[in-house]
């Protein structure tokens, strides 16, 4: 586990037009723990985000900072899948998801690594005691809480924060849950990742974080992303039923599995 024996830990940060935020975030992450490496997965940002990352890489952290540049905007879910696959190919032991807009405070990385010794994956939760959100309007706060509540009821699994994006995963989990078959994005990606791991018997722990809304840049959240999560959870539920009936479906996509 990372807190005791992991030698390679990487923080994966997807970006799209986050130059101002990433310029502040990278140094904060690097100063948190000297074991941490960072991979920025950039979706062809038009504001020079990739250039900012390369500047830091060349001047400050040539061995610890990495850039994965994609040719166009492909979405959050696929960015994490590409980032995870990159990290696994480089033999990282523990892989952490983190937003690029400063919503996740890098000081929580220490708690993440401490919790990692207790479970196969770790969830930074806004909805356990001590957690919360800051600078959110009532509409977004309701949508987020409802999203986790809805997923819990539909999937019948206990996660306080099903939709949160500050999570840490052992390489063993990511190698076994069928990463390349995940087609979800946004909220539903976070739900599917946790649900697959849970249903395969991996253990998790949640610890409190306070999520702070971005101060600069434009939020990537949309009504379409929220609506996708609502119908995707039912696909997930029936997919797991099909999986239990036929274990050979484990690495098939939800759509392919349910079409058989």
C-alpha positions as a Python dict, from the first residue, in 0.01 Angstrom:
ca = {
    (1, 'X'): (0, 0, 0),
    (2, 'X'): (122, 355, -73),
    (3, 'X'): (164, 458, 290),
    (4, 'X'): (401, 166, 356),
    (5, 'X'): (557, -1, 54),
    (6, 'X'): (454, 165, -273),
    (7, 'X'): (748, 313, -455),
    (8, 'X'): (569, 478, -747),
    (9, 'X'): (270, 708, -699),
    (10, 'X'): (121, 929, -968),
    (11, 'X'): (-147, 1200, -969),
    (12, 'X'): (-345, 1211, -1294),
    (13, 'X'): (-494, 1550, -1385),
    (14, 'X'): (-711, 1590, -1697),
    (15, 'X'): (-713, 1942, -1843),
    (16, 'X'): (-891, 2149, -2103),
    (17, 'X'): (-810, 2521, -2099),
    (18, 'X'): (-675, 2522, -1743),
    (19, 'X'): (-350, 2717, -1788),
    (20, 'X'): (-400, 2953, -1494),
    (21, 'X'): (-512, 2680, -1258),
    (22, 'X'): (-250, 2423, -1358),
    (23, 'X'): (26, 2680, -1308),
    (24, 'X'): (-75, 2701, -942),
    (25, 'X'): (-168, 2338, -891),
    (26, 'X'): (148, 2163, -1012),
    (27, 'X'): (387, 2325, -759),
    (28, 'X'): (142, 2261, -474),
    (29, 'X'): (116, 1891, -561),
    (30, 'X'): (492, 1851, -601),
    (31, 'X'): (561, 2011, -265),
    (32, 'X'): (315, 1784, -82),
    (33, 'X'): (523, 1465, -104),
    (34, 'X'): (849, 1397, -288),
    (35, 'X'): (719, 1053, -390),
    (36, 'X'): (448, 1205, -605),
    (37, 'X'): (471, 1217, -982),
    (38, 'X'): (214, 1403, -1195),
    (39, 'X'): (64, 1320, -1534),
    (40, 'X'): (-137, 1595, -1703),
    (41, 'X'): (-370, 1460, -1973),
    (42, 'X'): (-447, 1760, -2192),
    (43, 'X'): (-723, 1765, -2455),
    (44, 'X'): (-568, 2007, -2706),
    (45, 'X'): (-625, 2312, -2486),
    (46, 'X'): (-634, 2637, -2678),
    (47, 'X'): (-503, 2852, -2392),
    (48, 'X'): (-151, 2706, -2371),
    (49, 'X'): (-207, 2460, -2087),
    (50, 'X'): (27, 2203, -2242),
    (51, 'X'): (298, 2465, -2286),
    (52, 'X'): (270, 2562, -1921),
    (53, 'X'): (315, 2199, -1819),
    (54, 'X'): (617, 2154, -2046),
    (55, 'X'): (775, 2469, -1903),
    (56, 'X'): (748, 2332, -1550),
    (57, 'X'): (872, 1994, -1665),
    (58, 'X'): (1186, 2130, -1829),
    (59, 'X'): (1274, 2382, -1558),
    (60, 'X'): (1169, 2212, -1237),
    (61, 'X'): (1060, 1847, -1248),
    (62, 'X'): (1194, 1665, -1556),
    (63, 'X'): (1165, 1326, -1383),
    (64, 'X'): (840, 1375, -1190),
    (65, 'X'): (614, 1573, -1426),
    (66, 'X'): (469, 1422, -1745),
    (67, 'X'): (239, 1537, -2023),
    (68, 'X'): (0, 1326, -2229),
    (69, 'X'): (-130, 1540, -2517),
    (70, 'X'): (-444, 1433, -2702),
    (71, 'X'): (-544, 1568, -3042),
    (72, 'X'): (-890, 1695, -2950),
    (73, 'X'): (-1140, 1721, -2666),
    (74, 'X'): (-1246, 1364, -2593),
    (75, 'X'): (-1399, 1392, -2246),
    (76, 'X'): (-1314, 1334, -1883),
    (77, 'X'): (-1377, 961, -1873),
    (78, 'X'): (-1151, 876, -2164),
    (79, 'X'): (-885, 1114, -2030),
    (80, 'X'): (-870, 916, -1709),
    (81, 'X'): (-869, 584, -1893),
    (82, 'X'): (-575, 702, -2106),
    (83, 'X'): (-402, 838, -1797),
    (84, 'X'): (-453, 517, -1601),
    (85, 'X'): (-326, 304, -1888),
    (86, 'X'): (-20, 529, -1922),
    (87, 'X'): (49, 501, -1549),
    (88, 'X'): (5, 125, -1546),
    (89, 'X'): (243, 89, -1841),
    (90, 'X'): (503, 281, -1637),
    (91, 'X'): (457, 50, -1337),
    (92, 'X'): (305, 299, -1093),
    (93, 'X'): (166, 132, -779),
    (94, 'X'): (-98, 387, -678),
    (95, 'X'): (-283, 618, -918),
    (96, 'X'): (-476, 924, -800),
    (97, 'X'): (-751, 1116, -981),
    (98, 'X'): (-751, 1491, -925),
    (99, 'X'): (-932, 1785, -1087),
    (100, 'X'): (-719, 2047, -1262),
    (101, 'X'): (-921, 2348, -1145),
    (102, 'X'): (-801, 2367, -780),
    (103, 'X'): (-1130, 2224, -652),
    (104, 'X'): (-934, 1947, -481),
    (105, 'X'): (-689, 2089, -230),
    (106, 'X'): (-346, 1922, -267),
    (107, 'X'): (-312, 1913, 113),
    (108, 'X'): (-560, 1622, 106),
    (109, 'X'): (-307, 1407, -77),
    (110, 'X'): (-136, 1325, 254),
    (111, 'X'): (-464, 1191, 396),
    (112, 'X'): (-525, 1001, 73),
    (113, 'X'): (-194, 819, 107),
    (114, 'X'): (-253, 742, 474),
    (115, 'X'): (-593, 590, 396),
    (116, 'X'): (-449, 386, 111),
    (117, 'X'): (-294, 144, 356),
    (118, 'X'): (-644, 43, 467),
    (119, 'X'): (-810, -46, 136),
    (120, 'X'): (-781, -122, -235),
    (121, 'X'): (-917, 219, -335),
    (122, 'X'): (-977, 548, -156),
    (123, 'X'): (-1257, 801, -207),
    (124, 'X'): (-1225, 1166, -109),
    (125, 'X'): (-1579, 1235, 9),
    (126, 'X'): (-1775, 1557, 36),
    (127, 'X'): (-2055, 1379, 216),
    (128, 'X'): (-1901, 1210, 518),
    (129, 'X'): (-1856, 1387, 852),
    (130, 'X'): (-1606, 1668, 808),
    (131, 'X'): (-1655, 1696, 432),
    (132, 'X'): (-1847, 1955, 234),
    (133, 'X'): (-1857, 2200, -56),
    (134, 'X'): (-1775, 2569, -77),
    (135, 'X'): (-1892, 2845, -313),
    (136, 'X'): (-2166, 2631, -469),
    (137, 'X'): (-2515, 2755, -544),
    (138, 'X'): (-2814, 2563, -414),
    (139, 'X'): (-2886, 2413, -757),
    (140, 'X'): (-2547, 2252, -799),
    (141, 'X'): (-2535, 2140, -438),
    (142, 'X'): (-2871, 1968, -476),
    (143, 'X'): (-2770, 1809, -808),
    (144, 'X'): (-2453, 1664, -660),
    (145, 'X'): (-2618, 1522, -350),
    (146, 'X'): (-2907, 1386, -553),
    (147, 'X'): (-2664, 1222, -796),
    (148, 'X'): (-2497, 1020, -520),
    (149, 'X'): (-2831, 940, -356),
    (150, 'X'): (-2982, 826, -686),
    (151, 'X'): (-2683, 604, -766),
    (152, 'X'): (-2688, 448, -419),
    (153, 'X'): (-3055, 359, -448),
    (154, 'X'): (-3036, 232, -806),
    (155, 'X'): (-2720, 27, -756),
    (156, 'X'): (-2782, -68, -393),
    (157, 'X'): (-2427, 11, -288),
    (158, 'X'): (-2312, 225, 2),
    (159, 'X'): (-2094, 515, -116),
    (160, 'X'): (-2143, 850, 55),
    (161, 'X'): (-1989, 1026, -245),
    (162, 'X'): (-2053, 820, -557),
    (163, 'X'): (-1988, 1103, -806),
    (164, 'X'): (-1675, 1264, -661),
    (165, 'X'): (-1356, 1278, -867),
    (166, 'X'): (-1080, 1277, -602),
    (167, 'X'): (-1000, 906, -575),
    (168, 'X'): (-696, 683, -540),
    (169, 'X'): (-656, 334, -687),
    (170, 'X'): (-405, 54, -645),
    (171, 'X'): (-270, -73, -974),
    (172, 'X'): (-423, -414, -898),
    (173, 'X'): (-775, -269, -903),
    (174, 'X'): (-725, -81, -1228),
    (175, 'X'): (-577, -381, -1404),
    (176, 'X'): (-876, -599, -1320),
    (177, 'X'): (-1190, -386, -1361),
    (178, 'X'): (-1195, -364, -1741),
    (179, 'X'): (-1078, -5, -1784),
    (180, 'X'): (-1086, -9, -2162),
    (181, 'X'): (-1452, -114, -2168),
    (182, 'X'): (-1572, 192, -1974),
    (183, 'X'): (-1763, 434, -2197),
    (184, 'X'): (-1907, 669, -1935),
    (185, 'X'): (-1810, 1033, -1890),
    (186, 'X'): (-1845, 1291, -1616),
    (187, 'X'): (-2051, 1185, -1314),
    (188, 'X'): (-2129, 846, -1464),
    (189, 'X'): (-1760, 767, -1517),
    (190, 'X'): (-1691, 816, -1147),
    (191, 'X'): (-1993, 601, -1061),
    (192, 'X'): (-1901, 320, -1300),
    (193, 'X'): (-1539, 308, -1184),
    (194, 'X'): (-1638, 275, -818),
    (195, 'X'): (-1920, 31, -890),
    (196, 'X'): (-1707, -204, -1098),
    (197, 'X'): (-1439, -212, -827),
    (198, 'X'): (-1692, -269, -550),
    (199, 'X'): (-1875, -550, -730),
    (200, 'X'): (-1546, -726, -796),
    (201, 'X'): (-1485, -743, -422),
    (202, 'X'): (-1231, -465, -378),
    (203, 'X'): (-1246, -276, -49),
    (204, 'X'): (-1270, 101, -21),
    (205, 'X'): (-1248, 372, 242),
    (206, 'X'): (-1388, 726, 231),
    (207, 'X'): (-1230, 1025, 401),
    (208, 'X'): (-1359, 1383, 426),
    (209, 'X'): (-1264, 1662, 185),
    (210, 'X'): (-1405, 2009, 126),
    (211, 'X'): (-1462, 2072, -243),
    (212, 'X'): (-1407, 2437, -343),
    (213, 'X'): (-1564, 2562, -665),
    (214, 'X'): (-1322, 2696, -925),
    (215, 'X'): (-1227, 3063, -918),
    (216, 'X'): (-1100, 3087, -1276),
    (217, 'X'): (-1198, 2913, -1599),
    (218, 'X'): (-1524, 2755, -1704),
    (219, 'X'): (-1688, 2454, -1538),
    (220, 'X'): (-1713, 2142, -1757),
    (221, 'X'): (-2030, 2024, -1577),
    (222, 'X'): (-2347, 2031, -1787),
    (223, 'X'): (-2707, 1910, -1774),
    (224, 'X'): (-2624, 1648, -2037),
    (225, 'X'): (-2353, 1499, -1815),
    (226, 'X'): (-2591, 1484, -1519),
    (227, 'X'): (-2865, 1322, -1728),
    (228, 'X'): (-2620, 1064, -1864),
    (229, 'X'): (-2547, 955, -1508),
    (230, 'X'): (-2917, 901, -1436),
    (231, 'X'): (-2975, 646, -1711),
    (232, 'X'): (-2627, 498, -1701),
    (233, 'X'): (-2670, 365, -1347),
    (234, 'X'): (-2952, 138, -1466),
    (235, 'X'): (-2731, 6, -1743),
    (236, 'X'): (-2469, -65, -1478),
    (237, 'X'): (-2715, -251, -1258),
    (238, 'X'): (-2834, -479, -1537),
    (239, 'X'): (-2477, -522, -1663),
    (240, 'X'): (-2372, -661, -1325),
    (241, 'X'): (-2668, -900, -1332),
    (242, 'X'): (-2552, -1027, -1672),
    (243, 'X'): (-2197, -1051, -1541),
    (244, 'X'): (-2298, -1267, -1248),
    (245, 'X'): (-2486, -1496, -1485),
    (246, 'X'): (-2188, -1520, -1721),
    (247, 'X'): (-1844, -1425, -1580),
    (248, 'X'): (-1696, -1426, -1932),
    (249, 'X'): (-1867, -1087, -1978),
    (250, 'X'): (-1634, -925, -1723),
    (251, 'X'): (-1424, -734, -1975),
    (252, 'X'): (-1704, -650, -2218),
    (253, 'X'): (-1859, -308, -2242),
    (254, 'X'): (-2201, -254, -2085),
    (255, 'X'): (-2366, -203, -2423),
    (256, 'X'): (-2209, -514, -2578),
    (257, 'X'): (-2290, -727, -2276),
    (258, 'X'): (-2655, -623, -2259),
    (259, 'X'): (-2707, -667, -2632),
    (260, 'X'): (-2633, -1038, -2612),
}
